[in-house]
Amino acid sequence: MSNRTLYIVVCGAPLASRTADGVKAARANGWDPYVIPTEAALPWLADQDLGNAPVITGNRTPDQPKRTPPPDAVAVVPTTFNTLNAWANGNAHTYALTTLCAALGSRTPTVSVPFAKHDLAGHPAWLASLAVLRYAGVSLIDPHDGSSAKIEPVASGTGGDVAERFEWRWALDLLLT
Ligand SMILES: Cc1cc2nc3c(=O)[nH]c(=O)nc-3n(C[C@H](O)[C@H](O)[C@H](O)COP(=O)(O)O)c2cc1C
């Protein structure tokens, strides 16, 4: 049986530093991972060995063939304040956002790890967006411990530590069905 396709969408926050671990963990769990970074995530990916996983940035041109098979599942790790709100609002002005909006619209199984400091997470749009995504069936997990009960903001200055302690199995286990 061929592997299932997993899109790993990566946004610009410290947990992007663990993308290579995500690729490895996904492969060990029978997925074929495709990495779809936002522009802001690219600096975090620069020094990582992604094991030749395809990295898809920007829209294809109209005459280019499709670059990926359709996803069986999507993991958005990390999900920034910016992307989470745009996604929940149906804003598709980048390739990563178009991918996320299409996954939501087609009810493709998706797990998201929201990652925002207290100041951003205190903005009223944050809670509203979390509620919209949860209602639409996205599995949201806390970056500190993988809990799906409550999404806690990341304390300022702790982003690197939280990223280091993050376990990819928290996200991938939710996609096993
Ligand atoms: C060092 C650094 C750390 C950042 N950490 C976060 C973060 O934890 N959460 C967040 O929402 N944005 C964070 N940002 C800001 C985002 O990268 C910025 O809002 C960006 O526009 C997000 O774009 P994206 O959603 O397309 O990835 C950080 C930026 C930098 C440079």
The ligand as a Gaussian input file, in Angstrom:
#p B3LYP/6-31G(d) Opt

LIG

0 1
 C       11.796000      35.662000      16.017000
 C       10.321000      35.768000      15.723000
 C        9.444000      35.060000      16.510000
 C        8.076000      35.136000      16.245000
 N        7.220000      34.398000      17.016000
 C        5.898000      34.410000      16.733000
 C        5.007000      33.573000      17.465000
 O        5.379000      32.834000      18.376000
 N        3.697000      33.614000      17.131000
 C        3.212000      34.416000      16.118000
 O        2.007000      34.384000      15.873000
 N        4.042000      35.223000      15.413000
 C        5.364000      35.216000      15.689000
 N        6.214000      36.008000      14.964000
 C        5.646000      36.943000      13.982000
 C        5.272000      36.262000      12.691000
 O        6.420000      35.642000      12.104000
 C        4.669000      37.317000      11.747000
 O        3.429000      37.762000      12.271000
 C        4.489000      36.818000      10.349000
 O        3.877000      37.824000       9.576000
 C        3.633000      35.567000      10.316000
 O        3.456000      35.174000       8.982000
 P        2.822000      33.773000       8.609000
 O        1.563000      33.643000       9.389000
 O        2.568000      33.914000       7.142000
 O        3.814000      32.723000       8.919000
 C        7.593000      35.930000      15.187000
 C        8.501000      36.622000      14.391000
 C        9.838000      36.526000      14.637000
 C       10.809000      37.261000      13.731000

